[in-house]
Amino acid sequence: MSGDYPKHPFLLTVQETAEALGVDPDKGLSSQQVQQASDKYPPNEFEVGESVPWYTILSKQLFNAMVLVLVFAMILSFAINDYIEGGVLAFVIVANVTIGFWQEYRAEKQMDALRTLSAPSANVLRDGKTKVIPNAEVVPGDIILLKMGDTVPADMRMFEAMNLSCDEQSLTGEAQPVDKTTEANIMVPGSEKKATEEGEVGIGDRLNIAYATTIVRKGRGRGIVVATGMQTEVGKIAASTQKKTRKPGRSMNYKKYGKRQPVVGLSRRVYDAVGKFLGLTEGTPLQKKLAALAYLLFGCAIILAIIVFAAHKFDVTGEVIIYAVSLGIAIIPESLVAVLTITMVVAVTVMRKSNVVVRDLSALEALGGVTNICSDKTGTLTQGAMIVRKAWLPFSHTYTVRDSQSPNDPTKGRVTHSESKEQDKVVDEAPKRDYDQERSAAVLKFDVPEEKLQNKQPAKAPEAENEAEMTPRLKAFLLSSALCNLATVRYDEEEAKWQTTGEPTEIALQIFSHRFKLGKKSLEGLGWKQLAEFPFDSSIKRMSVIYDIPENDETADIWSPENSLVFTKGAVERILDLCTHIGFGEDRQELTDALKEDVLSQMNELASQGQRVLAIGCRDWNGKFTTKQADVAQEKEDALRTEVEQGLTLLGLAGIYDPPRRETKPSIAECSSAGIKVHMLTGDHPETAKAIAKEVGIIPKNLGVLPDEVAKAVVQKATDFDKMTDAEIDAMPELPLVIARCAPDTKTRMIDALRRRNAFMAMTGDGVNDAPSLARADVGIAMGSGSDVAKSASKIVLTDDKFNSIVSAIRQGRRMFDNIQKFILHLLSSNVGEVILLCCGLAFRDGADLSVFPISPLEILWINMVTSSFPAFGLGREQAASDVMRKPPQNKKRGVFTNQIIIDMIVYGIIMGALTLATFIIVVYGANGGNLGSECNKTFTEACRPVFRARAAVFAELTWIILISAWEFKNLRRSMFRLNPDSKSKFPFFKDIYGNKFLFWAVIIGALSVFPVIYIPTLNTTLFKHIGITWEWGIVVGFTLLYVVGVEAWKFVKRTFNLLDDHQVVRGAFSQGGEDEGRDFKKTITFSSFKSWHSFGRKDTGESTGRRSRSQHRTNTNLSGDTHTADASPSNSNDEKARMAGGEC
C-alpha cells in the first residue's frame, strides 16, 4: 500500500486519507506534488511476465537427459572414426531439438496474440483542472474521476459515488457488479460489528475502495488514489505469482539454524542445481522418469561396455570398442525423444482445434494424472451472463426459462408455466426400510439417525408444466420489467447475432420481456412514452419510471389509458415496504402480514437456488403525470420520489442468475467416472455457490447417510477455511467441494492442502485473483478472455472458456499417456531383445578370438531409428480407448513405468532375444558347421558368408517381430485378433488393424523395406554387414509366427488370472454430476476411510425406496391458492383477459 497510513484506507475517513497523502480533494495534487510522488513511487504499471525468449526455449530442448546421452554416444562414435553411426546420431539429435523447439515457440507466439492491453489513460484532477493522462503517470494522491465504462487505473478510496458500481469479477470472482459507497463504517461480513482491523474484511467487502483493472458498470464517482502499480491488490497478486519460494532446508543462516547449516544448505542447493540441469528434480513425473531412464540406460551401457572389455580380457582394440558401442546403441532408444515429442505435437494440434492452447508440452502429460480440478465458477462452469431463471407471480404462478444456452438471445430456449399445489401429505407409519443406506452405514461404521433411514418427510410431487401463455398478470409483469429498465437489446443484421448493452441484471429482465415480444424499444415504438425516471440508488436499492399509456394498443389493454403508470423494481424487502396490494386484476388484494411472509418465503426459495431476487411493482398515477411535474422533481426530487414510490402493487418476483453451461454437468459426471474430484473456488456468496454447485453436480445429492460434520464441510466460506491451521485442514475427513467468497490466498491454501494429500491438481481461472493458484497448481489452465496475469501464470489457455474443454484436454492427456506407454513398451522391449542377443553373442568367437556380433551396429540403428520409429509414431496416434475416462488417474509416482509395462517389456524382450539368437545359431551352427570366419565384423569375405547370412536372417526376423509388436501393443491385454470385444464380426482383425491407417502402412512398408536392405549389392555387405538369403526365410516366417503365439499366450495369461490389471473407477455416494437423489440412490457406498472416497457396486437385495400408500389433502387459502389443475384452457385465458381489461395496479 502506497503512502503512510495509520490504518488501511478503507478504515479511514476521506479526510484522514487525504491528510495522509497531503491532497486537497477539491483541487487535486499540485504539479510539484506530482513530481515528488513520481520520484518516490515507481510507475503505475504491472510486471506481468513477458513472453519466453527463443533461446530459453532452445536451451530447454538441448539440456534434455535423453539428448545429452545421445550427444555422448555421438561423440564416442566420431572418436573411433565411425562416421556413419555418428552422423545418424547427430541427425537424431537435431530432429529431436528442432521438433520440440518449434512446437513451444509456436505456442508462445500464440500466447503473444492473446495478450491484451490495460486501460491506456485516466481522467485526473490536478491543480484544480481535469486532464487525461496515461495510466503509468498516475501517482498516489491523485484525484481520479470515474464514469460508466471506465477501467479503474489504480486502487482508490472513494469520496463521491453516484450510483457507482464496479465489475470486480477478475479480482474477486464476484459475478455481480459491486455497489460502491463513501462511508468509512464498513461492517464485518455476517455480523453487526464495525470493522476495526484490515483482516476482518476481505477485499470484496471493502465497499469504499475501487480497485485497479476493475470496470465501472454504472454511475460515476471520484476517489483518491491510495496505491499504484505493484502496490495495488492486483499488483500484489501479480507479484505473488512471480515469487519463487525456496525449498525447506536451503537456508545458509547459521545464526538461526546452527553452525552446520551453511554446509547443509549449500550442499542441498548444489544438489538442486545439478538435479535441475540433469532434469531429475524438476518437471512433470514423465519428464523426471524419462531423465532417470536415460541415465539408467547410460549406466547400463557403461556396464555392458565393461563386460565386453572383460570378455576380451581388456585387450581394447578398435573391434572391441565397436562391439561395445553396438551394445550401447542397442540399449538406448534413440528415437524415443523424437517419437515422444511428435506424439505431443499431434496431441497439441488436436487440442488446438478444440480451443485449447498448450503453452508447455509437459502440461499434456500432467493432465493424464490429474486427480482434482479446482475451478472458478463464473464464465467457466457458468455462461458468464445473467438470465431470468424464474419469475414468480402472486398466487402460485411460476414461469421458468429452460434450455437457454444463449443468454443474450431471446429466441433461444423456452418458457414454461406451472402452478404449485401445496398439500400436506401423510406417510405410512412404518415405511419400508432403506436397506441400501443401512448397509452403507454398516460399512461406514457410524450410526445413521432413524429419521434418515425412515424418511417420513414426503417427497414433493413434481409440478405440472406447460408452455407459457400470455395472461394479463404476466403481461403486467413483463411491461414493468421492460419499461423500468435502461438496458438495450437489439439484433445486429450484419453480425447476425443479438447485441446488448447495460447492467447485467437489467439485460436479463429485458431479454425475458423480449421472449414475449414486449421489449422496451418495440413498446416505445407503439406509443409508450416515458415521462420521468428516478434512477437506481444504492442507498434505497430501487429504480422507478413513469409512462403514459398509448391509446388503442393491445399491449396496453390491461390498463385504463386515463392514468399514467409508475413502474418500480428493486430489492424485495425495499419494494415490499412500499406496497399496499399484491396481485393483478381480479387477484389483486390487500397485502397483509401473512401474504408478506409468503412473498419473503418465495424470495428465500429462489435465493436458495442461487438466484438474485428482484421485486417488480407498479401503481396508477392519479391522472396524467405532466412534464411540469417532472421539472419540479428536479428541485424537490426526494419528496417527489417518495410520493411516486408509495401505494405500489406487487406484480411478482424475478429470480436472476448466471446459468450453468449445458455441457458442464455431463463433464463433471465424466470427471467423477474418471476418478477426478471437482472443487469450486469462487468469489460468489455461499448460497449462490452452493446452488450452482448442486445444479452442475459438484455437490453430490447423496449426502444423507453421512455424519453432519462431513456433510457440512462440503461447502465452506473462505473466512472459515482461512481461519483454520494447516493441521486442522489436514485433519478434515474431506476437503470442501465448494469454497465461497474466495480470496487469492484461500485458493493457494486449497492447492497446498490438496498437495499434502498427494493430489495432482489442475486449477482453472481467468481473473487476476486466480493467478497465484494457477502458478502454484500442477497444471494451471487460464481462460482466453482472462487477464494477462492469469495467462502468464498458466501452462494451458482455453480460448472458449468452457469447462468441457478441460475435460477434453484431460481425455487427450490420458490418451497420450496410454499411447506413450504403448510406444515405450514397443521401443524398450526391442532394446531388451537386442541387448540379450548381443550379450549372448559375446560367446561367438572367430579365428582371431574376437566376438562376432549377430547383428551389426548399423542394423541396430536402422531398426531403432527407422523400423521402430514409424510404428511408434503410429502408436502415438492411437485413438483413446473407450474406457479411458472410466479408469483412475495415473499414479504420478510410478508414471508410465507401471508393473505391467516393466514386466511386459522383460517378457517380450526375452522372447525376441531368444528367437533371434536361435535363428543365428541355426544358420551358423546348424547349416554351416559353426564357421564364424575371421574379422567378419569389418569386411565381407567368402569365409564370412555364413555369418552374413545369419545376420540377414536375424535382421529380417527382428524387423518383422518389432513391426508385428506394434499391432500387438494397440491393446496391452486384448488379443490382436479381437481388439474390439463389442464387434459383431467373426474375424474383425483387418478392420481393427486398418483403423489406424498410419500404423497400418508403417508396418506394411517397414516389412517390405527389409528386402531392398538385404538384397541391394554393396549396400548390404559394406554398410549393413549382411548378404542375401534364401531358405532362411522359412525360419524368419516361422519364428515370427511363434513370437505372435508367445505374445498372445502371455496376454491370455494376464486376462485369465487378472494379472497387472487397471481397476476401473466405480462411482459411489460422492459421485459428482449424477442424477441420483437422496435415499433413492441405488449403489452401495463404501469407504476405506474418510481420507479417500471409494465405492463398489452391489446387487440390490431389498427395496431401497419407501412408498406412501395414503395421503390426505387439505385446501390452502394463502398465496398457494386453491387446489386446481395446472393447465389453463385458452378459453379461460381469453375470458380472464376480457375481465381484466381496464384493471388497475
MOPEHU-V892248 format. One record per helix or strand of 3 or more residues. SS is the DSSP state (h for helix, s for strand). FROM is the first residue (numbers start at 1). TO is the last residue. If there is no record, write none. Layout:
<<SS | FROM | TO> <SS | FROM | TO>>
//
This chain:
<<h | 9 | 11> <h | 14 | 21> <h | 31 | 40> <h | 54 | 62> <h | 65 | 79> <h | 83 | 114> <s | 121 | 126> <s | 129 | 134> <h | 135 | 137> <s | 143 | 147> <s | 155 | 167> <h | 169 | 172> <h | 198 | 200> <h | 203 | 205> <s | 215 | 227> <h | 229 | 231> <h | 233 | 242> <h | 254 | 257> <h | 261 | 278> <h | 285 | 311> <h | 318 | 331> <h | 336 | 353> <s | 356 | 358> <h | 362 | 367> <s | 372 | 375> <s | 382 | 393> <s | 397 | 402> <s | 414 | 419> <h | 435 | 444> <h | 450 | 453> <s | 465 | 467> <h | 472 | 483> <s | 488 | 492> <s | 497 | 501> <h | 504 | 514> <h | 520 | 525> <s | 529 | 537> <s | 542 | 548> <h | 554 | 556> <s | 565 | 571> <h | 572 | 576> <s | 579 | 582> <h | 585 | 587> <h | 593 | 608> <s | 612 | 620> <h | 627 | 635> <h | 637 | 644> <s | 648 | 660> <h | 662 | 673> <s | 677 | 681> <h | 686 | 696> <h | 708 | 712> <s | 715 | 717> <h | 718 | 723> <h | 726 | 731> <s | 738 | 740> <h | 744 | 756> <s | 761 | 765> <h | 768 | 776> <s | 779 | 783> <h | 788 | 792> <s | 796 | 798> <h | 803 | 841> <h | 857 | 876> <h | 884 | 886> <h | 899 | 926> <h | 942 | 968> <h | 989 | 994> <h | 997 | 1015> <h | 1019 | 1024> <h | 1032 | 1056> <h | 1078 | 1080> <s | 1085 | 1089> <s | 1092 | 1095> <h | 1130 | 1140>>
//
